[in-house]
Amino acid sequence: MKTIYLILFLFVSHSASAQSYFYIKGKVIDDSTKLPMEGASVLCQNTTKGTITNKEGEFRMELPAGGHNLVISYTGFEMESIRISSSQDNSNELTVLLKKKEKKLEEVVVQASTEVKDGWNKYGKQFTDYFIGRTAFAKQCSLENPEVLKFYFSKKKNRLKVKSEQPLIIMNYALGYKIQYQLDSFIYDYPTMFSAYTGVAFFTELDSTAETKERWTINREKAYFGSRLHFMRCYFDSTLKENGYVLEEIYTDSISGKSMKSTLENPYDSAVYALVDSVDKEVSLFGKYLLRYTPELMEKEYLIANKYSLSAKEQLSTLEFLNGFVITENGFFYNQPELISSGYWSWKNLAHELPYDYWPPE
C-alpha cells in the first residue's frame, strides 16, 4: 500500500464572488528511506490547482470548496490518490508514505508478447478518436508526445489496450488549456465497440490575445452547458428541471418484454436524494436512464456519424448507475467508476472536458 505523510487543515474564506475555499498542507516522505521528498508533484485532479513539495517535502494549496482527488506522484514511485472535501474534518493528520514502483514479472511477459511495435501508425487514430474525441473541438486539439504511448492488442479478445508511463501532453486550442494526462489505461473492445479510459488530468490555462481568450470563453460555455459537470452541479443545487434536464428510467416490461421508459418525475424524492455531511448530496439511482438536455441540439457531425435524423431536437445520453453516488458543491462526485455513460456525452471525450474549478461567467 502506498503511503504519504499529510497534514490537512481547513480554513474557509470568501472572495469577491463569494466563492469559498479551503487550504491543505502536508508532507511527502520516501517509504524506504523515511526522508522528505523534494519536488514531488501534488495535483488536484481535473483542476488547474497544483504545486510541488519544498526541500522539507512540504506543500500547501488553496482549493475551491467542494470535493477533490488529491494526486501525489514522483518519478519512479507509485502514485497515490486521496479524496478530500471541504465538508470533511481535515484537521486530522494523515500518515502515508510513497513506495517505489515494482513491476511484476508476469506483467512484463504478457505486455511484451502483445505489444504492437508500430502501434501509433496502426491504432493512433483509433486512440485519439475515442480519447480526445471526434468533434469540432477535438480537431483543434493536438497530442504533443504520441511516442510515449504503448499499444497492446489481444487477438483472443479482439481488444486494444493503450498505456503510458509518462504524462500525455494535449494542447486544447478550442478551450485554451494545456492538459497533462497521466493515462492509466485505455481500452477499445472491437466486438462491442465499447471504449473506456482512466487516468489523472491536470489543466493549465493558455495565454493568448484578447480576441482568442474571448473565443475560449465562448467555447468553454458551450462545452459546459449540458456536460456531466453541469448536470452534477444542477443535481446538487436541485435545479435539474430549471436547466432543462429530464431523466427517464429505462426498463424491460415484464409482460411484453419490450424496452420501456418512465420519466423520473421527482429526482429529489427522499427515496433517491439525501443530505450527507450537512453539505453533500447522496443520490441513490440504480440501473439505466436516458438523460435529455433540452436547451441544446446535438452537433450535426454526431447525428451523421450515428445515422440519426438531422431534425433531432435535444441532446441524448444514456447513463448506467451501477451504484449510488455522492455529489459535492463543485460538481465532483464519487465513486465515478460507478457511472457509465454512452451516447452524446461519450462522443465528446477529453476535448470538451473542463476543470472542476471552472465556473461560467455570471
RAGI-V606468 format. One record per residue. N is the residue number from 1. PHI is phi in whole degrees, 0 to 359 (NA if undefined). PSI is psi in degrees with one decimal (999 if undefined). Layout:
N;PHI;PSI + N;PHI;PSI
//
This chain:
1;NA;135.8 + 2;278;140.0 + 3;222;154.9 + 4;214;143.1 + 5;278;122.5 + 6;226;139.3 + 7;241;118.1 + 8;247;134.3 + 9;232;149.4 + 10;247;124.0 + 11;228;142.5 + 12;244;128.4 + 13;229;169.3 + 14;226;130.9 + 15;272;-176.3 + 16;297;-26.3 + 17;267;10.8 + 18;70;17.1 + 19;283;125.0 + 20;269;155.0 + 21;224;161.4 + 22;223;156.4 + 23;249;143.7 + 24;234;145.3 + 25;216;151.8 + 26;190;-171.0 + 27;217;137.6 + 28;251;130.4 + 29;234;140.3 + 30;287;125.7 + 31;296;-37.4 + 32;279;-39.8 + 33;263;-16.5 + 34;63;22.4 + 35;262;150.7 + 36;295;147.5 + 37;253;104.7 + 38;282;138.9 + 39;84;10.0 + 40;291;141.8 + 41;272;128.6 + 42;238;106.6 + 43;241;144.7 + 44;266;111.7 + 45;304;136.8 + 46;58;38.4 + 47;221;-176.9 + 48;259;12.3 + 49;261;124.0 + 50;194;162.8 + 51;201;179.0 + 52;232;157.7 + 53;281;152.1 + 54;274;-167.9 + 55;299;-27.5 + 56;269;6.8 + 57;76;16.9 + 58;261;154.8 + 59;213;162.4 + 60;210;135.1 + 61;219;148.4 + 62;253;127.5 + 63;234;147.0 + 64;296;145.9 + 65;302;145.8 + 66;132;-155.6 + 67;251;151.5 + 68;209;158.4 + 69;254;117.1 + 70;270;123.4 + 71;245;124.0 + 72;245;128.9 + 73;216;157.8 + 74;204;136.6 + 75;306;127.2 + 76;88;-1.0 + 77;241;156.4 + 78;293;138.9 + 79;279;142.5 + 80;240;138.9 + 81;239;128.4 + 82;233;126.1 + 83;277;129.1 + 84;230;158.8 + 85;205;145.9 + 86;290;-14.9 + 87;274;-9.3 + 88;268;164.6 + 89;278;103.5 + 90;263;16.7 + 91;276;-16.4 + 92;286;145.9 + 93;274;126.0 + 94;264;136.3 + 95;245;106.3 + 96;220;146.6 + 97;237;144.3 + 98;276;132.1 + 99;252;149.2 + 100;291;149.3 + 101;289;141.5 + 102;226;121.5 + 103;264;126.0 + 104;291;141.5 + 105;300;-41.0 + 106;294;-31.7 + 107;293;-40.6 + 108;299;-43.2 + 109;295;-45.6 + 110;297;-44.9 + 111;294;-40.9 + 112;297;-32.4 + 113;281;-20.7 + 114;245;-3.1 + 115;291;135.8 + 116;266;118.1 + 117;295;-40.9 + 118;254;45.5 + 119;301;-39.7 + 120;296;-41.7 + 121;295;-36.4 + 122;278;-41.9 + 123;236;6.8 + 124;302;-45.8 + 125;293;-39.2 + 126;301;-42.5 + 127;294;-50.6 + 128;294;-34.1 + 129;299;-40.8 + 130;258;-0.1 + 131;251;-55.4 + 132;277;-41.1 + 133;126;178.6 + 134;232;20.7 + 135;270;177.5 + 136;297;-35.7 + 137;293;-38.5 + 138;298;-32.8 + 139;291;-15.4 + 140;261;13.2 + 141;251;148.3 + 142;225;134.6 + 143;272;113.6 + 144;281;-25.4 + 145;227;61.2 + 146;297;-17.9 + 147;294;-16.4 + 148;277;-9.0 + 149;282;143.7 + 150;237;129.4 + 151;252;134.9 + 152;231;129.8 + 153;237;126.6 + 154;259;112.0 + 155;293;-35.8 + 156;297;-44.3 + 157;267;-10.7 + 158;54;52.3 + 159;224;137.0 + 160;261;136.2 + 161;230;136.5 + 162;232;135.2 + 163;223;164.7 + 164;206;134.3 + 165;273;-13.6 + 166;247;149.7 + 167;298;138.9 + 168;280;142.1 + 169;250;113.4 + 170;244;124.3 + 171;263;114.6 + 172;258;96.2 + 173;277;-2.1 + 174;276;-37.1 + 175;250;-10.2 + 176;83;39.7 + 177;230;144.7 + 178;261;125.6 + 179;247;122.8 + 180;262;116.7 + 181;240;113.5 + 182;275;97.8 + 183;283;117.8 + 184;280;-50.8 + 185;195;144.6 + 186;231;133.8 + 187;229;147.3 + 188;225;118.5 + 189;263;112.1 + 190;293;-40.9 + 191;299;-38.3 + 192;259;-9.5 + 193;58;29.9 + 194;268;134.3 + 195;231;150.2 + 196;202;150.2 + 197;215;150.7 + 198;227;149.6 + 199;168;-172.4 + 200;240;124.8 + 201;251;141.4 + 202;227;130.0 + 203;255;139.3 + 204;233;127.9 + 205;288;135.5 + 206;277;159.2 + 207;248;146.4 + 208;194;-164.9 + 209;286;162.6 + 210;300;-37.5 + 211;296;-44.2 + 212;293;-39.8 + 213;297;-35.9 + 214;295;-39.9 + 215;296;-40.7 + 216;298;-40.3 + 217;300;-44.1 + 218;294;-45.2 + 219;295;-37.1 + 220;296;-40.8 + 221;296;-40.0 + 222;297;-39.8 + 223;288;-30.8 + 224;284;-51.0 + 225;290;122.9 + 226;95;-3.2 + 227;277;171.9 + 228;298;-38.9 + 229;298;-46.2 + 230;297;-43.5 + 231;301;-46.3 + 232;294;-38.4 + 233;292;-37.7 + 234;292;-38.0 + 235;296;-42.1 + 236;299;-42.6 + 237;276;0.7 + 238;61;40.9 + 239;233;29.8 + 240;300;-49.6 + 241;296;-43.1 + 242;297;-28.3 + 243;263;6.5 + 244;90;19.1 + 245;263;137.1 + 246;227;127.9 + 247;254;130.9 + 248;235;122.3 + 249;288;134.4 + 250;257;123.0 + 251;216;166.8 + 252;259;124.8 + 253;295;128.7 + 254;292;-24.0 + 255;268;-53.8 + 256;275;-23.2 + 257;79;5.3 + 258;275;154.5 + 259;283;129.9 + 260;234;162.9 + 261;230;141.7 + 262;223;124.1 + 263;293;132.4 + 264;281;96.7 + 265;295;-38.7 + 266;229;91.8 + 267;291;-2.6 + 268;248;15.1 + 269;299;144.0 + 270;299;-17.4 + 271;287;-22.9 + 272;235;-3.5 + 273;218;125.1 + 274;213;153.5 + 275;273;133.4 + 276;229;147.8 + 277;56;27.6 + 278;68;-11.5 + 279;227;-51.8 + 280;290;158.2 + 281;241;130.8 + 282;257;127.4 + 283;249;124.6 + 284;250;73.0 + 285;251;141.4 + 286;222;147.7 + 287;94;-164.8 + 288;260;141.3 + 289;223;143.7 + 290;268;126.0 + 291;254;120.6 + 292;255;131.5 + 293;242;104.5 + 294;279;-23.6 + 295;289;-20.1 + 296;234;148.6 + 297;273;159.2 + 298;282;148.7 + 299;295;145.9 + 300;301;-38.0 + 301;299;-37.4 + 302;293;-43.2 + 303;297;-42.1 + 304;293;-44.9 + 305;298;-32.0 + 306;256;8.7 + 307;58;41.2 + 308;263;161.5 + 309;295;135.9 + 310;289;-7.3 + 311;266;6.3 + 312;306;133.4 + 313;254;1.7 + 314;203;161.6 + 315;277;132.8 + 316;235;128.4 + 317;226;152.6 + 318;251;127.6 + 319;244;129.7 + 320;247;114.8 + 321;266;109.4 + 322;280;-22.3 + 323;201;173.4 + 324;288;169.3 + 325;211;160.8 + 326;246;131.6 + 327;252;135.9 + 328;256;170.0 + 329;296;-20.8 + 330;269;5.7 + 331;94;-5.5 + 332;293;138.1 + 333;221;155.5 + 334;214;147.6 + 335;269;127.2 + 336;294;-33.8 + 337;296;-12.5 + 338;282;-6.7 + 339;244;119.0 + 340;249;124.9 + 341;246;148.2 + 342;217;173.5 + 343;87;-141.7 + 344;296;-40.3 + 345;303;-47.1 + 346;287;-16.4 + 347;285;-29.7 + 348;284;-46.6 + 349;60;-152.2 + 350;296;-28.2 + 351;298;-21.8 + 352;251;4.7 + 353;281;138.0 + 354;242;151.0 + 355;289;155.6 + 356;294;-18.2 + 357;267;12.5 + 358;275;133.8 + 359;225;136.3 + 360;294;152.8 + 361;301;149.2 + 362;299;999
//
